[in-house]
Amino acid sequence: MSESRAVPVRFAGLRAGSAPLSWGQHAIWKSIRWLGEESHYFNIPRAVPVPPGCPVDAVTAAVERLIHRHEALRSTFADTPAGPVQTVAGEGAAEVEVFEAGRPVPREEALELAQRLAGRAFDHATGFGMRYAVVTAGGEPVWLLLVVSHQCTDFFGIRVIEAELATLLAGGEPDPADWHPLDQARFQQGGEGAARGRASLDFWRRTLTRVPRSHFDFARTGGPADPADPGEPADPERFVRLRLDSPAGAVAADLLATRCQVSTSTVLLTAAAAVVAAYSGHDTAVLQLIAGNRNEPRLRGMVGAQTENALFVLNVADGTFEDAVRRCFLPGMSAYRFGEYHPPSMDAVHDEVRLHRGVGLDLSSFFNDVRMNDRWESLPETDGSAEQLAALAERSEISFIGAWPRQDAKYFVHVQYMPDTLHLFLMADTAYLPRPVVERLLRAMEALLVRSVHGEVGLREAAGPDRAPRPDGWVRADSCWFDLAETRRLVSAAAGGAEVRLSLAQDGPERLVADVTATAPGTAPEELHRAVVALVEHRTDAVAPHHYRVSTPSGELLAEGSGRP
């Protein structure tokens, strides 16, 4: 394509203002700040077709109208001493780049250009979270390209943008946009909005006190526990994403959904949960879902970041996969119901639970279904027999999609729409799940779907033969696996090098008891517990004891207690 030229799009006389971030904005702000220059990962490229006969001026006019309508498209974001704030500009300008192709441009090529434009991070403190470009052929626009920062809006908002642009480019006018992130942030600061957030915090607090703290409490195969550890060289391919392309998985999920009277999304969520729980050796699956939080009519047309993580918990201790599918609906609804909250307050809940349980919370397993259609429109013709499903499964393929040095998830399953096949993606941390294991877990999800159509598949078989590596010396207490020797080493370090003996209490619930030989007077269980928790905060191989007994070298008991608040 030829060199581009920039066309300014100006706006003035619009509502302006500042406010704290809405909860959805705050949630994605944390991730964007964490990734820094790598935050272009959160840029979403889009290509909107331009109707024939629509000149460049009309396209830029549609962009101008869109910016007028949605405050998120003219907002900046910055940290302040009082916390991060959003600032809506009432006047200013954006730019639309115009690229001349000189020939027809297929959608795939337009998306490739949009992807290149998405390859650098936004500076949210000084600029808006949108980029616009027009691709012309012989001077006539054919594509309007968008690069959307997730800080600007989520996928629901992107769909609003695409639909409104189609209307505007056709000469129409969308329905009024009368609710914006500024309004949402103010709603959440008091009354009904704040009460909703408190209810969510209570739900998470209750739930996190009883579920496994991680699905990765097993021996790591390589790399530091924290991929951001400045003392370790970064592995550019530590986190990989693979895609399973499975017509058989689509047909099987469709058949199971019909039989169980649930959505195919529920079937796929159950598969993702059952596989990670079986692999990691847990009776309870704990995943974070992506909650859209747009149940109210005023939010459905809002452009802005509204999504947050929801806490999903499913009992997979016994029964078949189909049993789990049938009982998945209510836990899913509870997760979404309590998926709206103030992120800093949720951080405080995590700190509270971490100190109370004495574990590092590692909620790094995710599921997200981004399809607009729950059912596939062009499934292969089949009678659904075991033989035909097996034949379809032979057509399945696994592809490498991408790799990154850092991500904030260890197991992230997501689903994208294709009309005739299941596109199931798994992004994983290869320090815990080597790439061959990632491939096998995707195959295990497919096999779980296909085999369950005509037989009962036990939940403990969900991951196939693969199991998480736990050498001798790993034990379990309070739903958590841990390395006894490593835990003893950390408790000793927290106690200033004191001799430590660990044992599992046999009277009542599983509890880890630490007998500490004090090398100095004044070692209190409360102080010792806090020191141990600080050491295990980012670890999945160690926990803090549930009870401490501090004694002199001669055996005199100096102090005893849980150390917990």
Secondary structure, DSSP 8 states (H G I E B T S, - for coil): ----EEEEEEE-S---EEEE--HHHHHHHHHHHHHGGGGGGGEEEEEEE--TT--HHHHHHHHHHHHHH-GGGGEEEE--TT--EEEE-SSEEEEEEEEE-SS---HHHHHHHHHHHTTS---TTTS-SEEEEEEEETTEEEEEEEEEETTT--HHHHHHHHHHHHHHHTT---------HHHHHHHHTSHHHHHHHHHHHHHHHHHHTTS-S-S--S---SS-SSTT-TTS---TTSEEEEEEEEHHHHHHHHHHHHHHTS-HHHHHHHHHHHHHHHHHT-SEEEEEEEE----SHHHHT--S---EEEEEEEE-SSSBHHHHHHHSHHHHHHHHHT----HHHHHHHHHHHHHHHTS-----EEEEE--S-SS-SS-------HHHHHHHHTT-EEEEEEEES--S-SEEEEEE--SSSEEEEEEEETTTS-HHHHHHHHHHHHHHHHHHHHS--BGGGTTTT------TTEEEETTEEEEHHHHHHHHHHHTTS-EEEEEEE-SSS-EEEEEEE-SSTT--HHHHHHHHHHHHTT-SS----SEEEEE-TT--EEEEE----
